Amino acid sequence: MSSPRSDALVFFGATGDLAYKKIFPSLHAMAKRGHLDVPVIGVAKAGWTLEQLQERAHESIEKHGDLDAAAFDKLIARLRYVDGDYADPATFQALRAQLGAAQRPAHYLAIPPALFPLVVEQLGRSGCAK
């Protein structure tokens, strides 16, 4: 019996170095191979807009990957953004809203390990992780 698949991908630290160097190129590669079929929600405290995150993703893939316009369009169509403080419950309420009907999101913490307990606690309290 197989485990249920994740129905969304949430990655914290969306504006950071790890996202820039590794996560965006990997998501682009998944889209290029037809393996990215869930919403992708970036979360960060940067004061950015979705458009700024999309631009950052484009720059990242140009520098660290092999930009394919069709694959990039697929990635951007799935990309969402939540801007906010990890200590603020409103950030996680906004994340819950972005998740929509998703019930089994995968969470990737591309943030300093000292923030892990805070984020995990907020995910549980908000219903973003069960």
Buried (B, 14 or more C-beta within 10 A) or exposed (E): EEEEEBBBBBBBBBBBEBBBEBBBBBBBBBBBEEEBEBBBBBBBBBEBEBEBBBEBBBEBBEEBBEBBEEBBEBBBEBBBBBBBEBEEEEBBBBBBEBBEEBEEBBBBBBBEEEBEEEBEEBBEEBEBBE
